Amino acid sequence: MTLREKKIAALGEVKIIKKQMVTHDLMLLWLEKPEGYTYKPGQYCTVGRDGIERAYSMASAPHENFIELFIEVVPPPEGQLTPKLAKLEIGDKLTIRPRAKGIFVFKPELPKQFLVATVTGVVPYVAFLRDYIHTNKSGHHFYVLMGASYMDEFTYKGELEKLAKARPDLLTFVPTVSRPKEEKNAGWKGETGRVNAIAERLAAQWGMTPADTIVYACGHPGMIESIKEQFEPKGYKFEEERFWKEDD
């Protein structure tokens, strides 16, 4: 057995079972779930190809029989793994580390859950909600504020809108575009502006206080810093997960 074969055996391999290019630089991947692979909603898996590994949060909830990833494709030279992933097809294999990691998970202590995201940062929140429903939890309301430059980047918009309509007691969902005047956003009728520019207004509108609300921020580091500066000094419990560019 070669050194590479030994490494793969130690890590494990999974096949791609489904793939969808959402835009030219956003991709959905569904992977086989290794036998006995367990994790908490919001945690990440570490996958690789040709010896290059990266960590990605999982949108799939633990009860689902696949691993679902929503990935930004970063072009080379900065991007090392994602361009490889974009070229793969159904049936191709990735390595996967045997254990999921991460502490950006659902915190049930307070009833209002304010989940702020940019583009792929919505991934752990999708896992939160899928698991919350599957396990019949109650007593919380989720407020998902999701930002993107263009409306075609709202990959989970349909799922979240459907859930918000079916379960208004559980979910309030607000997508917002930061470049409303650009042609790609023609016809957009929702909120506009960056998430960090409208978060405080919406928090006040929804009656949030430090006594009843946990604020989560996931995605672009600049957005996270802004949300943190707005809410943490006021006494809000704050959780963060930074999605750095692939080479950071």
Secondary structure, DSSP 8 states (H G I E B T S, - for coil): --HHHHHHHHH-EEEEEEEEEEETTEEEEEEE--TT----TT-EEEEEETTEEEEEE--S-TTSSEEEEEEE---TTT-SSHHHHHH--TT-EEEE-SS-B-S----TTSSEEEEEEEGGGGHHHHHHHHHHHHTT--S-EEEEEEEESSGGG-TTHHHHHHHHHH-TTTEEEEEEES-TTSGGGTT--SEES-HHHHHHHHHHHTT--TTTEEEEEEE-HHHHHHHHHHHGGGT-EEEEEE---TT-
